[in-house]
Structure formats: C-alpha cells, structure tokens
Amino acid sequence: MGKPLKRSTIYFDPELHRALRLRAAHANRSLSEIVNDAVRELLAEDQEDLAAFDERVAEPELSYQDLLDDLKAHGKI
C-alpha cells in the first residue's frame, strides 16, 4: 500500500468545478486524480524550466538597450 493521502480543501470557480466533475466522470476517474495529475504536470514543467535556467547560467547577459541597438544595427527595426 502507498503513502497515506493528505486531505485538503480547494475552492474552485463554479464553472471550473463543473468542468472538472464532467471530465472526471467522462474519464471514469476521481476529481482528486485529475487534480493530482494536473499538479504533477505543473511541477514537472517547473522542474524543466529550472533545469533550462541552470543550463543557461553561463550565457552572457544582454541589456534591453543593447538588444535594441543590435537589432537596429542589423536593420531589423
């Protein structure tokens, strides 16, 4: 048996709640399963974003002004 589940109260916008209930019923899943999967996906995306930042940490920074100057110098603006 897995870890015990934690209970939490979440307040949904009524239309979102209705859509989630319909989605859960259509997929023959619980609302909790749908929400847990969505949160896992969001956290995985955050982890990917943080990894991308770590990969780019050594890249030189370019100020907005320098970017505009470079675009103008190359006839892009």
N, C-alpha and C positions, 0 to 999 in steps of 0.2 A: 504494500500500500504506500502511496506517495505521501508527501508532506501534508499536514493538515492545512486546509484552506483558511484564508483570512476573510472576514466579512467586512464590508464597507458600504456606506450609504453614498450613492451618487445621485445627484439631481439632474435630470435630463430636461431639455426643452421638450414640451409635449409632442411636437411633430417628430423630433428625433427618436423619442421613446417609442412612438407608434411604428416608425420605420424599422427600428431595431427589433421590436417584437415580431413584426411581419417577416423580417429577414430571418430571424431565429426559427420561426415556425416553418418557413419555406425550406430552410436548410436542415430541419429536424435537429436543431441544436438549442442549447440554452442561451439566454441573454448573456450570462456570465462567460460562456465560452466565446461568444462573439466579441465581447468587450476585452477579455483577456488576450485574444489573438490580435486585436487592433492595437492594444498597448504594447504587446511584444514586438509587433511590426514597427511601431513608432520608436521604441527603444533601440531596435536593430538599426534603423535609419540614423538615429543619433550616433550610435557607435561607428557606423560607416563614415559619417561626417567628421567625427573627431579623428578617425584614422586618416582621413584625407588632409585634415589640417596638420597633423603630425608629419605627413609626407612632404608637405609644402613649407614647413617651418624655416628651411634654409633659403627659400627663394627671396630675392631682394624685394623690398617694398617699393612701390611706386606711388607717389602722391597723386591726388586727383589733378592738380595743376600740371604736373609733369606728363600725365596721361593725355590731357587735353593738348598740351604743347606738342607732344609726339604725334597725335592724330592730325593736328593742323600742319605740322611739318611734312607729313606724308600725304597731304591732300585729302584726308578722309573727312575732315569737317571744314 
